Amino acid sequence: MMAVTNTIRNYFLLFLLYINSWIDYFKVKLGVLKVKYGLVGHFEKNGIIWSRNLHTERMVDAAVGFTEFKPDDVILAAYPKAGTNFTVGIIMSIYRRKV
């Protein structure tokens, strides 16, 4: 029985190594795509320099063109490292139960 357990464990570890190699491959590939399509660096919009790591030109255009809130809009504002992702998860679970 011990040999079967070790064999299953070895196959599982081999599978994890295989998955990790694909993850590394895609990280490299995405890095190449970022450079190719201009997703790294900065861009200027309305006299402000924006980082492409955090913003896209489409996002900035949408923010500039924003006019008013809808009655069912939810605003989430939090300090960094204050559980923002946890709060988003709570809001999404409430929203999914509502809909």
C-alpha positions as CSV (number, residue, x, y, z in Angstrom):
1,M,0.0,0.0,0.0
2,M,2.9,2.3,0.8
3,A,4.3,1.9,-2.7
4,V,1.0,2.9,-4.3
5,T,0.8,6.0,-2.1
6,N,4.3,7.0,-3.0
7,T,3.6,6.4,-6.7
8,I,0.5,8.6,-6.6
9,R,2.4,11.3,-4.7
10,N,5.2,11.2,-7.3
11,Y,2.8,11.5,-10.2
12,F,1.1,14.4,-8.5
13,L,4.4,16.2,-7.9
14,L,5.3,15.5,-11.6
15,F,2.0,17.0,-12.6
16,L,2.7,20.1,-10.5
17,L,6.1,20.5,-12.1
18,Y,4.4,20.3,-15.5
19,I,1.8,22.9,-14.6
20,N,4.5,25.2,-13.2
21,S,6.5,24.9,-16.4
22,W,3.5,26.1,-18.4
23,I,2.9,28.9,-16.0
24,D,6.5,30.1,-16.5
25,Y,6.1,29.8,-20.2
26,F,3.0,32.0,-20.3
27,K,4.6,34.5,-18.0
28,V,7.5,34.9,-20.5
29,K,5.0,35.0,-23.4
30,L,2.8,37.6,-21.7
31,G,5.9,39.7,-21.0
32,V,6.8,39.6,-24.7
33,L,3.2,40.5,-25.6
34,K,3.2,43.4,-23.2
35,V,6.2,44.9,-24.9
36,K,4.9,44.1,-28.4
37,Y,1.5,45.8,-27.8
38,G,2.7,48.7,-25.7
39,L,1.3,47.5,-22.4
40,V,4.4,48.5,-20.5
41,G,5.6,52.0,-19.9
42,H,3.6,55.2,-19.8
43,F,1.2,57.3,-21.9
44,E,0.1,60.9,-21.8
45,K,-3.6,61.9,-21.7
46,N,-4.9,65.4,-21.0
47,G,-1.4,66.5,-19.9
48,I,-1.1,63.8,-17.3
49,I,1.4,60.9,-17.6
50,W,-0.3,57.6,-16.8
51,S,1.4,54.3,-16.0
52,R,0.4,51.4,-18.3
53,N,0.9,49.0,-15.4
54,L,-2.2,50.4,-13.7
55,H,-4.2,52.2,-16.4
56,T,-5.3,51.8,-20.0
57,E,-6.2,54.6,-22.4
58,R,-9.7,53.3,-22.5
59,M,-10.0,53.4,-18.7
60,V,-8.8,57.0,-18.6
61,D,-11.3,58.0,-21.4
62,A,-14.1,56.3,-19.5
63,A,-13.2,58.2,-16.3
64,V,-13.0,61.5,-18.1
65,G,-16.3,60.9,-19.8
66,F,-18.1,59.9,-16.6
67,T,-21.1,62.2,-15.8
68,E,-23.3,60.7,-13.1
69,F,-23.9,57.8,-10.8
70,K,-26.7,55.3,-11.3
71,P,-28.9,54.5,-8.3
72,D,-27.6,50.9,-8.1
73,D,-23.8,51.8,-8.4
74,V,-21.6,50.6,-5.6
75,I,-18.4,52.5,-4.7
76,L,-15.6,50.7,-2.9
77,A,-12.8,52.9,-1.5
78,A,-10.2,51.6,0.8
79,Y,-6.6,52.2,1.9
80,P,-4.0,49.8,0.5
81,K,-3.5,46.6,2.5
82,A,-6.8,47.2,4.3
83,G,-8.6,44.1,3.0
84,T,-9.9,45.6,-0.3
85,N,-10.0,42.2,-2.1
86,F,-11.9,40.7,0.9
87,T,-14.4,43.6,0.8
88,V,-14.9,43.1,-3.0
89,G,-15.6,39.4,-2.3
90,I,-18.2,40.3,0.3
91,I,-19.9,42.9,-2.0
92,M,-19.9,40.4,-4.9
93,S,-21.5,37.7,-2.8
94,I,-24.2,40.2,-1.7
95,Y,-24.7,41.3,-5.2
96,R,-25.1,37.7,-6.5
97,R,-27.7,36.9,-3.9
98,K,-29.6,40.0,-4.8
99,V,-29.7,39.3,-8.5
